[in-house]
Amino acid sequence: MSPKTRRREIPTSEGWYHLETAIERAPIIDATLDVGFNIDSLETILREVAINTTLNDENISVLPPQVQPFLREKNVRGDLAVRISGFIDIDDPLEGPLQIDSSLTRASIGEDKARLDIPSLGAHGTMESSVLTFKTINGTMLGGTFEGDFEMLLKAF
């Protein structure tokens, strides 16, 4: 296995705990968690966190507060699936590093006459040092396909 695909080990030393669970709260969210955390330092290893939700006014509020303003301002709608793995330190939660794979299907963005339908959108990226970077973004819209990238500076709340 390559280092990028290897499952990160969760320490078994004192203070470390392992949590594996599935959360189903239809129609708001379905999530699976495979995480380790240190009860003393609050360091967290995300082997995998998978979230599935339909983006609408109610469900956007279950997502991280850093992305909510963008989704609301651009009026993004659709079925969202996100898988995250990596590391979070409670003292600097935006430092990472995190690996992120996401897809948005049956989506739309914008208002009224300027609303754009996006049948599919996929992105693969990272969050590290307070920067969210998607180097691979591809999708379909307007009867064709597109590719691109995206980078955004995140601020702690």
C-alpha positions in Angstrom: 0.0 0.0 0.0 1.2 3.5 -0.8 1.5 6.0 2.1 -1.5 8.0 0.7 -3.8 5.0 0.8 -2.4 3.3 4.0 -4.8 3.3 7.0 -3.4 5.5 9.7 -2.9 3.6 12.9 -4.6 4.7 16.1 -2.2 4.6 19.1 -3.1 2.1 21.8 -1.2 3.9 24.5 -2.9 5.4 27.6 -5.4 8.1 26.9 -6.2 7.0 23.3 -9.6 5.8 22.4 -11.0 4.3 19.2 -14.6 5.0 18.0 -16.3 3.3 15.1 -19.9 4.1 14.5 -22.7 4.9 12.0 -25.1 7.8 12.6 -28.4 7.8 10.7 -30.6 10.8 11.1 -32.7 10.9 8.0 -33.4 13.1 6.2 -30.7 15.3 7.6 -27.5 13.3 7.6 -25.9 9.8 7.4 -22.4 9.5 8.7 -19.9 6.9 9.5 -16.9 7.5 11.8 -13.7 5.6 12.3 -11.6 7.9 14.5 -9.1 7.8 17.3 -8.8 10.5 19.9 -6.6 11.3 22.9 -8.7 12.2 25.9 -5.9 14.3 27.4 -4.6 16.3 24.4 -7.8 16.0 22.2 -5.7 15.1 19.2 -7.9 13.3 16.7 -6.9 10.8 14.0 -9.6 10.5 11.3 -9.2 7.1 9.6 -12.4 7.9 7.8 -15.3 10.2 8.3 -18.0 9.8 5.7 -20.9 12.2 5.5 -23.9 12.1 3.2 -26.6 14.8 3.2 -28.9 16.7 0.9 -28.0 20.4 0.8 -31.0 22.5 1.7 -31.5 25.3 4.3 -32.0 22.9 7.2 -29.2 20.5 6.4 -26.4 23.0 5.7 -26.3 23.8 9.4 -24.9 20.3 10.2 -21.8 21.1 8.1 -18.7 22.8 9.4 -19.3 26.5 10.1 -16.4 27.5 7.8 -18.3 26.3 4.6 -21.8 27.3 5.6 -21.6 31.0 4.5 -20.4 30.0 1.0 -23.1 27.4 0.6 -25.8 29.8 1.7 -24.6 32.8 -0.2 -24.3 30.8 -3.5 -27.6 28.9 -2.7 -26.0 25.5 -3.4 -28.4 22.6 -3.5 -27.9 18.9 -4.2 -26.8 15.6 -2.8 -23.4 15.9 -1.0 -21.1 13.0 -0.1 -17.8 13.8 1.7 -15.0 11.4 2.9 -12.3 12.8 5.1 -9.2 11.3 6.6 -6.2 12.8 8.4 -5.4 14.5 11.7 -6.9 17.3 13.8 -5.3 19.1 16.7 -7.8 20.9 18.9 -5.4 23.7 19.5 -5.1 24.4 15.7 -8.0 22.5 14.0 -7.4 24.0 10.6 -3.7 22.9 10.5 -4.5 19.3 9.3 -3.4 17.7 7.3 -6.7 16.2 6.0 -7.5 14.4 2.7 -10.9 15.2 1.3 -12.9 13.4 -1.4 -16.3 14.8 -2.2 -19.1 14.6 -4.8 -22.2 16.7 -5.4 -24.9 15.3 -7.6 -28.3 16.5 -8.8 -27.0 19.9 -7.9 -27.8 23.5 -8.6 -26.2 26.9 -7.7 -27.5 30.5 -7.9 -30.8 32.2 -7.8 -34.0 32.1 -10.0 -33.2 32.8 -13.7 -29.4 32.6 -13.0 -29.7 29.2 -11.5 -27.3 26.7 -13.0 -27.9 22.9 -12.9 -24.9 20.7 -12.2 -25.7 17.0 -12.7 -22.3 15.9 -11.2 -19.3 17.4 -9.5 -16.4 15.6 -7.9 -13.4 17.0 -6.1 -10.3 15.6 -4.4 -8.2 17.8 -2.1 -6.6 18.7 1.1 -6.8 21.0 4.1 -3.5 21.9 5.5 -2.1 25.1 7.3 -5.6 26.7 7.1 -5.8 26.3 3.4 -8.4 24.2 1.7 -7.1 23.1 -1.8 -8.9 21.1 -4.4 -6.4 20.4 -7.2 -8.8 18.1 -9.0 -12.4 19.2 -9.7 -14.4 17.8 -12.5 -18.1 17.7 -13.4 -20.8 18.0 -16.0 -23.0 21.0 -16.8 -24.5 22.9 -19.7 -24.3 19.7 -21.8 -20.5 19.3 -21.4 -17.8 18.6 -19.0 -15.3 20.7 -17.1 -12.2 20.5 -15.0 -10.7 23.0 -12.6 -9.1 23.7 -9.2 -9.9 25.7 -6.1 -8.2 27.2 -3.1 -9.6 29.0 -0.1 -8.1 30.4 3.1 -10.0 29.2 6.2 -10.5 31.2 9.4 -11.0 29.7 12.8 -14.3 30.8 14.4 
